[in-house]
Amino acid sequence: MSMNIIGAAAAQKSVLGMLIDDHCEAEALFKEFKLANNNAQKHAIVQQACLALTEHAEIEEKHLYPYLRDADPETFSHLLDEAKVEVSSARDLIALLKNMKPGDALYDARFTVLEKFTNQHISEEEGGVFPKVISQGIDLQELARPILEAKKLSIRAQARYHF
C-alpha cells in the first residue's frame, strides 16, 4: 500500500518510513510466495516472512503503540486495541507455520490468511494511524533511536540465523 509521508516532519518520516519499509518487505514476501516454484522456496519465504512480521510487531508493540496511546489516548486507543488483536491473530498463525512445512495440510491456506491479516493491518496503519500521527503533529523523535536500534539488532540476528 505504501502511503505518502512527504508532508511529515523529519522524525515522523524517519520512524514511519522504517515501519512502511517493513510493510513493503512483507508485501513483497507474500507476492514471492505466490510465484514460488518449489517447496524449498516456499519454506524459505514463509520462514523469512514469519521472522520479519514477528520483529516488526515487537517493535510496534514495544515502542510505537505505547507512545501513541500515551500521546493521545482518545485518538489512538481504539485503533491500537484493534492492532493488538490483529497482531495476536497473526502470532497464532506464525506459531503454527513455524512448525509446518510445505505440503502439510493447511500450510498454504494459513500463509494466505496471514497475508490477509497483514494487509488489513497495513491498510489500517497506513490509512488511519500514520495519517493521524502526521495531521496531529505527534513528535516521534524519541522513538527514532530505539526503533533504529531494534532494527539493527534484528538485522544482526537474521544474519546469524542465515549463516
Secondary structure, DSSP 8 states (H G I E B T S, - for coil): -----TTS-HHHHHHHHHHHHHHHHHHHHHHHHHH--SHHHHHHHHHHHHHHHHHHHHHIIIIIHHHHHHH-HHHHHHHHHHHHHHHHHHHHHHHHHHT--TTSTTHHHHHHHHHHHHHHHHHHIIIIIHHHHHHTT---HHHHHHHHHHHHHHHHHHHHHH-
